Amino acid sequence: MDVTLVNPFIEGALHILDTTAFVKVKPEPPVLKTDSFLQGDISGLLEISGDLEGTAAISFSEKSILGIVSAMFGEEMLEINDEITDAVGEISNMIAGHVTTKIAELDKKIKVKFTKVVIGRNQTVEHIASGSHVVRIPFRTTKGKVILEVCYAD
C-alpha cells in the first residue's frame, strides 16, 4: 500500500484531534490488519470513491472518546450517548474532508465521505475488497487509545 495515500489519514487524525479537542496524539507503528474486527468501543466508518476506491475507520476506546468529547464540549462526558455518537460522526467527517483535500494535492480526484457510526467492541467491518491490505495505525493520546484503519482496493 502506498504510504503517501495513508499519510493524509494520519495527518487528518492528528490535526483534527489537536485543533478541535486539544488532544495530543502520537501515531505508533502501523501493522497489517489480520482480522475483521474494529478494536474500539465506537467507530466512524468512511468510504473512499473516485480515482481510488477504499474504506477507512477511526475507532475510539470508551475512555478516549469520553475524554476527547469532554475536551471539545468543555464539560465532563460520562457515557457513550447520542452526543458522543454525533461527535464521532463529526470527527470522522472532518478527517474525511482533510483527506479529500490532501489527496487532491497528489493529483487524485477522490471523495471521502462519512457513512456511519458503529457502537460496541469487536464490531465486524468488511473493508472494500477481499485481497486488499488493511493498514491499522494505533495512536496514543492524552485521553486513551484511538485506532485508524485504511484500505484501498488493489
Secondary structure, 3 states (H helix, E strand, C coil): CCHHHHHHHHHHHHHHHHHHHCCCEEECCCEECCCCECCCCEEEEEEEEECCCEEEEEEECHHHHHHHHHHHHCCCCCCCCHHHHHHHHHHHHHHHHHHHHHHHCCCCCEEEEEEEEEECCCCECCCCCCCCCEEEEEEEECCCEEEEEEEECC
